[in-house]
Amino acid sequence: MSEIITLSAFLNFLAHAFTGFALIILGLIVFAFTTRFSERQLIKEGNLAVALKLWGKAIGLAIVIFTVWSGSVSLVDAFIWGLVGMAAQVIAYLVFEYILTPKVDLAKEVEEGNLAIGFSLFSASIVVGIVVAASLTY
């Protein structure tokens, strides 16, 4: 009997891990649509500002996924709330770029390698992830 329970727990782990990584990959794809340049290419060329911006979003999303996995009632529930976290990251970026810094072209600054902007976006994405995660623990 304990072998079945162990196998069931392992399969449950695999389902959650696969879904979590799928959400991160989906998030990276969605986040790429918020830029006018190839993040992958600029990172390959050594643009640290772009790397910070991109991976800040991934970390923020991972924080949300961690929280959701801790309190979800099912894998479908966790997936849906993971999508909510992803949408929150995109919305936060748009608010940051167009409302909080309307006179600064953040995308252009990051593309040109402005580390201060890249780090600011990195930090903002983590803050958003923490706030969204906290909001999911009500």
N, C-alpha and C positions, 0 to 999 in steps of 0.2 A: 504493500500500500504506500509506503513512504517513497518508493521509486516513482510511482505515478505522480505523487505530489511534487517531487523534485523535478520531474520532467515537465509538469504543468507550470511550475514556477519559472523554469528555464525558458519555456516557450513564451510565457508572459513577458519575461525580461527581453527576449529577442523582439517581440512585437513592439514593445515600448521603445527600445533602442532604435529599431528600424524606423519607426514613425518619427521619433525625435530627430534623427539624422535627416530624414526626408524633409521634415519641416525646416531644418537649418538650410538644406540645399535649396528648397523652394524659396525660402526667405532671401538667400543670396541672389537667386535669379530675379525675384521681384525687386530687390533693392537695386539691381543693375539697371532696371528700367527707370529708376529715378535719376539716372545720370546721363549726360550727353556724350560720354566718352567711355572707352573700354577700361574698366577698372583693372581687369586681368592684365592687359597690356602695360598699363602704367605701373602696376605693382611689379611686373616682370622687369621694367626699366628702372626700378628702385625708388619709385615715388612713395615715400613713407606716409605722407599726408593722406593719400588715397587708401593705403593699407589700414591706417588708423580709422578712417571713416567707415570702411567696409567691415572690418572686424569688430568695431564698436557695436555696429548693428547686430552682428552675429552673436556677440556676447550678451547684449541686451535681450535678444530673442531666446538665447539659451537660459537666461535667468527666468524668463517667463515660462519656458518649457519645464524647467526644474520645479517651479512652484505648481504649475498645472498638474504635473505627474504626481506630485505629493498629495493633491487633494481631489483628483478627479474620480468620478464614479465609474467611468469606463474609458476605453481607448478612444472611442468616437468623441466623447466629451472632452478629453484631453486634446485631441486633434483640433477640434473647433476652437477651443480657447487658445491654442497655439496660433491659429490663424488670426484670432483677435489681437494677440500680441504683435504679430507681424504687421497687421494693419496699423496698429498704434505706432509702431516704429516709423512707418512711411508717413503717416500724418504728422508725427512730431518733427520729422525732417522738413516737411513742407512748411509747417508753422515756423520752425526755426529760420528757414531760408527766406520766406516771403513776408512773414509778419514781424518777427523779432529783429531781423537784419535786412530790411528792404533795400538798403543802399549798397549792400555787399553781394556780389555774385559768388556765393559760396562754392558752387560747382567749379567755376573758373579758378578761384583761389586754390582749391584743393588740387585741381588738375595741374596748376603751376607749381605745386609742391609746398604751399603755405602750411607749415607744420602747426602753427597756432590755430588755424582754422580746422585742420585735420584732427588735432587733439580735442578741440572744442566739440566737434561733431562726434568723435569717439566717446567723450564724456557724456554728452547729451543723450546718446543712444543707450548708454548704460543706466543713466538716471531714469530714462523712460522705461527701460526694462524693469528696474527695481520698483518704480511706482506702479506700473501695470501689474507686476507680480504681487505686490502688496494689496492691490485692489482686488485681486482674485482670491484673497484669503479671508474675505469678510466673514 
